[in-house]
Amino acid sequence: MNLRFDILATSGPARRGRLFTAHGTVETPAFMPVGTRGAVKGMTAQELEAAGASVMLANLYHLTLRPGIDVIERLGGIHRFTGWRGPILTDSGGYQVFSLARLRRLDPDGVTFRSHLDGSLVRFTPESVVEAQRRLGVDFAMTLDECPPWPISEADAETSLELTTRWAELARRAWIEDGPGALFGIVQGSGYRDLRRRAVASLRALDFPAYAIGGVSVGEGTEMRRAVVEWTAPELPADKPRYLMGLGTPLDLLHAVSHGVDLFDCVLPARNARHGVLFTRRGVLRIKNARFRDDPRPVDERCSCPLCTRQSRALLHHLIRAGELTGPVLATIHNVRYYLDFMADLRECVELGTLTDFAQELTDCYADGGSPATPLAAPPRRPRAAR
């Protein structure tokens, strides 16, 4: 099916939209919990659904190595295999081009990895990546790209961009237009504005169904990371979804939403939870701190996740300090729920025209990672079905 994206409201550059897929509707701006190998660490598909998630992200590189695309296809596709009933987006393996730089070799036609599991050779091409995602049955597919680290010279960034552009052309040609799902073109160009503009122009000429901003959070600081969003998002087609890959903190998400980005993913909620770092409407809470040993309060008084409605900070402090598996599981459920509720708040703020006020309160709340006396305010709640 061709991707349908409706913009329901705007507040400056910020958009409130709705994405329609074969596996359900995604209310945007939306956060996609990361289930790299087919599941979010510490959460079942049922718990993810109960938390309010509408779309999940998985990683093509990891699923290719284990259990293998053939296995998943034989078992009925990625939705049946994972038990996740909603839309699924798969990364193309482009991030592993960055993160596994010592284990891969690039050429004009693709990338050859040496598996980090057993050392075997794995070949990805723009065409094979598109075909693998089609066989999985994903709703959102990504093109193969090179994600260069920062710092990098402008000349080297330009060479990298030329490779990504070539791969985008090959992927676009291989994509079956009337098949299921939608293919995202990925804007690279590192921290160079002219290169980002060139990337957008090249991808727009290929007329992708949707667009992503890649190459952020790869070593650059906050100022450059946000500048890339500010340069790139307004240049992308206004009637198509925009996805910021692999980012970030609540403040990062707020900034990007304010500049017209619609989709996000990040490992931060689950990863931080495993280390006892929780996101709340009063700021960041580090539950391992001794001051929580006797604290009877919930982690977040206004959260309705299973942890906050039934158990205390003291219990979570004990479980995580004692190394009990249940501790990180409860913390993960909370953090993911916080992110999903946070995106629901942003959607309502765009509709109500209160995004600027909400942004100031959030900035104050997370300015130093502390716990201010007054919790972050939120717009009036609507029924979950409306999110």
C-alpha positions as CSV (number, residue, x, y, z in Angstrom):
1,M,0.0,0.0,0.0
2,N,1.2,3.5,-0.6
3,L,1.9,5.4,2.6
4,R,-0.8,7.8,3.7
5,F,0.1,10.6,6.0
6,D,-2.4,13.2,7.2
7,I,-1.4,16.4,9.0
8,L,-4.1,17.2,11.5
9,A,-2.8,20.3,13.2
10,T,0.3,22.5,13.3
11,S,1.9,24.9,15.8
12,G,4.6,26.8,14.0
13,P,6.8,24.1,12.3
14,A,5.5,21.4,14.7
15,R,3.0,19.0,13.2
16,R,0.4,16.7,14.6
17,G,-0.3,13.9,12.1
18,R,-1.5,10.4,11.5
19,L,0.2,7.6,9.6
20,F,-1.9,4.8,8.1
21,T,-0.3,1.3,7.7
22,A,-1.5,-2.2,7.0
23,H,-0.9,-3.0,10.7
24,G,-2.5,0.0,12.3
25,T,-2.5,3.8,12.6
26,V,0.4,5.8,14.1
27,E,-0.4,9.1,15.8
28,T,2.5,11.5,15.3
29,P,4.8,12.8,16.7
30,A,5.5,9.2,17.8
31,F,8.3,7.4,19.7
32,M,9.2,4.0,18.5
33,P,10.6,1.7,21.2
34,V,13.7,-0.2,20.0
35,G,13.4,-4.0,19.8
36,T,16.7,-4.6,18.1
37,R,16.4,-8.4,17.9
38,G,12.6,-8.4,17.8
39,A,11.8,-7.5,21.3
40,V,12.4,-4.5,23.6
41,K,14.7,-5.7,26.4
42,G,12.7,-6.4,29.5
43,M,9.2,-6.0,27.8
44,T,6.8,-8.4,26.2
45,A,4.8,-7.4,23.1
46,Q,1.8,-7.4,25.4
47,E,3.4,-5.0,27.9
48,L,4.6,-2.7,25.0
49,E,1.0,-2.6,23.7
50,A,-0.3,-1.9,27.2
51,A,2.2,1.0,27.6
52,G,0.6,2.7,24.6
53,A,3.2,2.0,21.9
54,S,1.9,2.0,18.3
55,V,5.1,1.1,16.4
56,M,8.2,-0.9,17.2
57,L,11.7,-0.7,15.6
58,A,13.9,-3.8,14.9
59,N,17.3,-4.1,13.3
60,L,17.9,-5.9,10.0
61,Y,21.6,-6.6,10.6
62,H,20.9,-8.4,13.9
63,L,17.9,-10.3,12.6
64,T,19.9,-11.4,9.5
65,L,22.6,-12.9,11.7
66,R,20.2,-14.5,14.1
67,P,17.7,-16.2,13.6
68,G,18.0,-15.3,9.9
69,I,15.6,-13.8,7.3
70,D,14.7,-17.2,5.9
71,V,13.6,-18.4,9.4
72,I,11.4,-15.4,10.0
73,E,9.9,-15.6,6.6
74,R,9.0,-19.3,7.0
75,L,7.4,-18.5,10.3
76,G,5.0,-16.0,8.7
77,G,6.9,-12.8,8.8
78,I,8.2,-10.4,11.4
79,H,4.8,-9.6,13.0
80,R,3.9,-13.2,13.6
81,F,7.4,-14.1,14.7
82,T,7.7,-11.3,17.3
83,G,4.0,-11.3,18.4
84,W,3.9,-7.5,17.8
85,R,0.7,-6.7,16.0
86,G,1.3,-3.0,15.2
87,P,3.5,-1.4,12.6
88,I,7.2,-2.3,12.5
89,L,10.1,-0.3,11.2
90,T,13.5,-2.0,10.5
91,D,16.8,-0.2,10.4
92,S,18.8,-1.2,7.3
93,G,22.1,-2.0,9.0
94,G,23.4,1.4,8.2
95,Y,24.1,2.1,11.9
96,Q,26.3,-1.0,12.0
97,V,28.3,0.5,9.2
98,F,29.2,3.1,11.8
99,S,29.3,1.0,15.0
100,L,31.1,-2.0,13.5
101,A,33.6,0.0,11.4
102,R,36.4,-2.5,12.2
103,L,34.4,-5.4,11.0
104,R,33.2,-4.1,7.6
105,R,34.4,-3.2,4.2
106,L,32.6,-0.7,2.0
107,D,32.5,-0.6,-1.8
108,P,30.3,1.2,-4.4
109,D,27.8,-1.6,-4.4
110,G,27.4,-2.3,-0.7
111,V,29.1,-3.4,2.5
112,T,30.6,-6.7,3.6
113,F,30.5,-7.4,7.4
114,R,32.4,-9.9,9.4
115,S,29.9,-11.2,11.8
116,H,30.5,-10.1,15.4
117,L,29.0,-13.5,16.4
118,D,31.1,-16.0,14.6
119,G,33.3,-14.1,12.1
120,S,31.4,-15.3,9.0
121,L,31.0,-12.8,6.1
122,V,27.7,-11.1,5.5
123,R,27.0,-9.1,2.4
124,F,24.5,-6.2,2.4
125,T,23.7,-4.3,-0.8
126,P,21.0,-1.6,-1.3
127,E,19.0,-4.1,-3.3
128,S,19.4,-7.0,-0.9
129,V,18.5,-4.8,2.1
130,V,15.2,-3.7,0.4
131,E,14.4,-7.3,-0.5
132,A,15.1,-8.6,3.0
133,Q,12.8,-6.0,4.6
134,R,10.1,-6.9,2.0
135,R,10.4,-10.6,3.0
136,L,10.1,-9.7,6.6
137,G,6.9,-7.8,5.9
138,V,7.8,-4.6,7.6
139,D,5.6,-1.5,7.4
140,F,8.6,1.0,7.2
141,A,11.8,0.0,5.5
142,M,15.1,2.0,5.5
143,T,17.6,2.4,2.7
144,L,21.2,1.2,3.2
145,D,23.4,4.2,4.1
146,E,26.8,5.1,5.5
147,C,26.7,6.9,8.9
148,P,30.0,8.6,9.3
149,P,31.3,9.4,12.8
150,W,32.1,12.9,14.0
151,P,34.6,14.5,13.7
152,I,35.2,14.0,10.0
153,S,36.6,16.4,7.4
154,E,34.2,17.9,4.9
155,A,36.0,16.1,2.0
156,D,35.6,12.8,3.7
157,A,31.9,13.6,4.6
158,E,31.3,14.4,0.9
159,T,32.8,11.1,-0.2
160,S,30.6,9.3,2.3
161,L,27.5,11.2,1.1
162,E,28.2,10.3,-2.5
163,L,28.2,6.6,-1.5
164,T,25.0,7.0,0.4
165,T,23.4,8.8,-2.5
166,R,24.4,6.0,-4.9
167,W,22.9,3.4,-2.5
168,A,19.7,5.4,-2.2
169,E,19.3,5.4,-6.0
170,L,19.8,1.7,-6.2
171,A,17.4,1.0,-3.3
172,R,14.7,3.3,-4.8
173,R,15.0,1.5,-8.1
174,A,14.6,-1.9,-6.4
175,W,11.6,-0.9,-4.3
176,I,8.3,-2.4,-5.4
177,E,6.1,0.6,-5.5
178,D,2.8,-1.2,-5.1
179,G,4.0,-3.6,-2.5
180,P,3.4,-3.4,1.3
181,G,5.2,-0.8,3.4
182,A,7.0,2.4,2.7
183,L,10.7,3.1,2.0
184,F,12.5,5.9,3.8
185,G,15.4,7.8,2.2
186,I,18.0,8.8,4.7
187,V,19.6,12.3,4.7
188,Q,23.3,12.2,5.6
189,G,26.0,14.9,5.3
190,S,27.5,14.9,8.8
191,G,27.8,18.4,10.4
192,Y,28.1,20.3,7.1
193,R,25.1,22.3,6.1
194,D,25.8,22.4,2.3
195,L,26.2,18.6,2.3
196,R,22.9,18.2,4.1
197,R,21.2,20.4,1.6
198,R,22.7,18.4,-1.3
199,A,21.5,15.2,0.3
200,V,17.9,16.5,0.7
201,A,17.9,17.7,-3.0
202,S,19.1,14.3,-4.2
203,L,16.5,12.3,-2.2
204,R,13.7,14.6,-3.1
205,A,14.5,14.0,-6.7
206,L,14.1,10.3,-6.1
207,D,10.6,11.0,-4.5
208,F,10.8,8.7,-1.5
209,P,7.5,8.0,0.4
210,A,9.2,9.2,3.6
211,Y,12.4,10.7,4.8
212,A,14.8,10.3,7.7
213,I,17.5,12.4,9.2
214,G,20.5,10.2,9.9
215,G,24.1,10.7,11.1
216,V,23.2,12.3,14.5
217,S,24.5,11.3,17.9
218,V,27.7,9.9,16.5
219,G,30.2,11.9,18.4
220,E,29.0,15.5,17.9
221,G,27.8,17.8,20.7
222,T,24.2,18.9,21.4
223,E,24.6,22.2,19.6
224,M,25.6,20.6,16.3
225,R,23.1,17.8,16.7
226,R,20.3,20.3,17.0
227,A,21.6,22.4,14.2
228,V,21.5,19.5,11.8
229,V,17.8,19.1,12.6
230,E,17.2,22.8,12.1
231,W,18.9,22.8,8.8
232,T,17.4,19.6,7.5
233,A,13.8,19.2,8.6
234,P,12.4,22.3,6.9
235,E,14.0,21.2,3.6
236,L,12.1,18.0,3.5
237,P,8.7,17.6,1.8
238,A,6.0,19.0,4.0
239,D,3.5,16.4,3.1
240,K,5.6,13.3,4.0
241,P,6.8,11.8,7.3
242,R,10.1,12.9,8.8
243,Y,12.0,10.6,11.1
244,L,15.0,11.5,13.3
245,M,17.0,8.4,13.8
246,G,18.5,7.3,17.1
247,L,17.8,10.3,19.3
248,G,17.3,11.1,22.2
249,T,16.6,12.8,25.5
250,P,13.2,14.4,26.2
251,L,14.7,17.8,25.4
252,D,16.1,16.4,22.1
253,L,12.7,15.1,21.2
254,L,11.0,18.4,22.1
255,H,13.5,20.3,20.0
256,A,13.0,18.1,17.0
257,V,9.2,18.1,17.3
258,S,9.3,21.9,17.4
259,H,11.1,21.9,14.1
260,G,8.7,19.6,12.3
261,V,9.9,16.0,12.9
262,D,7.3,13.3,13.2
263,L,9.0,10.0,14.2
264,F,11.7,9.0,16.7
265,D,13.6,6.1,18.1
266,C,16.2,5.7,20.8
267,V,17.6,2.9,23.1
268,L,17.8,5.5,25.9
269,P,14.6,4.6,27.9
270,A,15.5,0.9,28.1
271,R,19.2,1.3,28.5
272,N,19.0,3.9,31.2
273,A,16.4,1.8,33.0
274,R,18.8,-1.1,33.3
275,H,21.3,1.2,35.0
276,G,18.7,2.6,37.4
277,V,18.2,5.9,35.7
278,L,14.5,6.9,35.4
279,F,12.7,9.6,33.6
280,T,9.9,11.4,35.5
281,R,7.8,14.5,35.3
282,R,10.1,16.0,38.0
283,G,13.3,15.3,36.0
284,V,15.8,12.4,36.1
285,L,15.7,10.1,39.1
286,R,18.8,7.9,39.9
287,I,17.2,5.2,41.9
288,K,20.5,3.7,43.2
289,N,21.1,6.7,45.3
290,A,20.9,5.9,49.1
291,R,18.3,8.5,49.7
292,F,15.7,6.3,48.1
293,R,16.3,3.4,50.4
294,D,13.3,4.3,52.7
295,D,11.3,6.3,50.2
296,P,7.7,5.1,50.1
297,R,6.6,7.2,47.2
298,P,6.1,6.0,43.6
299,V,8.8,6.9,41.1
300,D,6.4,9.3,39.4
301,E,3.2,10.3,41.2
302,R,1.4,11.0,37.9
303,C,2.5,7.9,36.0
304,S,0.1,5.0,35.7
305,C,2.6,2.3,34.7
306,P,2.6,-1.0,36.7
307,L,5.6,0.2,38.8
308,C,4.2,3.6,39.8
309,T,0.7,2.3,40.6
310,R,1.7,-0.4,42.9
311,Q,5.3,-0.2,44.1
312,S,7.6,2.2,45.8
313,R,10.9,3.9,45.1
314,A,12.3,1.9,48.0
315,L,11.4,-1.4,46.4
316,L,12.9,-0.4,43.1
317,H,16.1,0.8,44.9
318,H,16.3,-2.5,46.7
319,L,15.7,-4.6,43.6
320,I,18.3,-2.8,41.4
321,R,20.9,-2.6,44.1
322,A,20.4,-6.3,44.8
323,G,20.7,-7.2,41.1
324,E,17.2,-8.7,40.9
325,L,16.0,-9.1,37.3
326,T,12.6,-7.6,38.2
327,G,14.2,-4.3,39.0
328,P,15.4,-3.4,35.5
329,V,12.2,-4.9,34.0
330,L,10.0,-2.6,36.1
331,A,12.3,0.4,35.4
332,T,12.1,-0.3,31.6
333,I,8.4,-0.5,31.6
334,H,8.2,2.8,33.4
335,N,10.7,4.6,31.2
336,V,9.1,3.4,28.0
337,R,5.7,4.5,29.3
338,Y,7.1,7.9,30.2
339,Y,8.4,8.4,26.7
340,L,5.1,7.3,25.2
341,D,3.1,9.6,27.5
342,F,5.5,12.4,26.8
343,M,4.8,12.1,23.0
344,A,1.1,12.1,23.7
345,D,1.6,15.3,25.7
346,L,3.5,16.8,22.7
347,R,0.7,15.9,20.3
348,E,-1.9,17.5,22.5
349,C,0.3,20.6,22.9
350,V,0.5,21.0,19.1
351,E,-3.3,20.7,18.9
352,L,-3.9,23.2,21.7
353,G,-1.2,25.6,20.7
354,T,0.6,25.3,24.0
355,L,3.9,23.8,22.9
356,T,6.0,26.9,23.8
357,D,4.7,26.9,27.4
358,F,5.3,23.2,27.7
359,A,8.8,23.6,26.3
360,Q,9.7,26.1,29.0
361,E,8.5,23.8,31.8
362,L,10.4,20.9,30.3
363,T,13.6,22.9,29.9
364,D,13.4,23.9,33.6
365,C,12.6,20.4,34.6
366,Y,15.6,18.8,32.8
367,A,18.0,21.7,32.9
368,D,20.4,20.0,35.4
369,G,19.0,16.5,35.5
370,G,17.7,17.2,39.0
371,S,14.3,17.1,40.7
372,P,12.5,20.4,40.9
373,A,9.9,20.9,43.5
374,T,7.0,21.3,41.0
375,P,6.3,18.5,38.6
376,L,6.1,19.1,34.8
377,A,2.6,20.2,33.9
378,A,0.7,18.4,31.1
379,P,-2.1,19.3,28.9
380,P,-5.6,17.9,29.6
381,R,-5.6,14.1,29.1
382,R,-7.6,12.5,26.4
383,P,-8.7,8.9,26.3
384,R,-5.9,6.6,25.3
385,A,-7.7,5.6,22.1
386,A,-7.3,9.2,20.8
387,R,-3.5,9.2,21.1
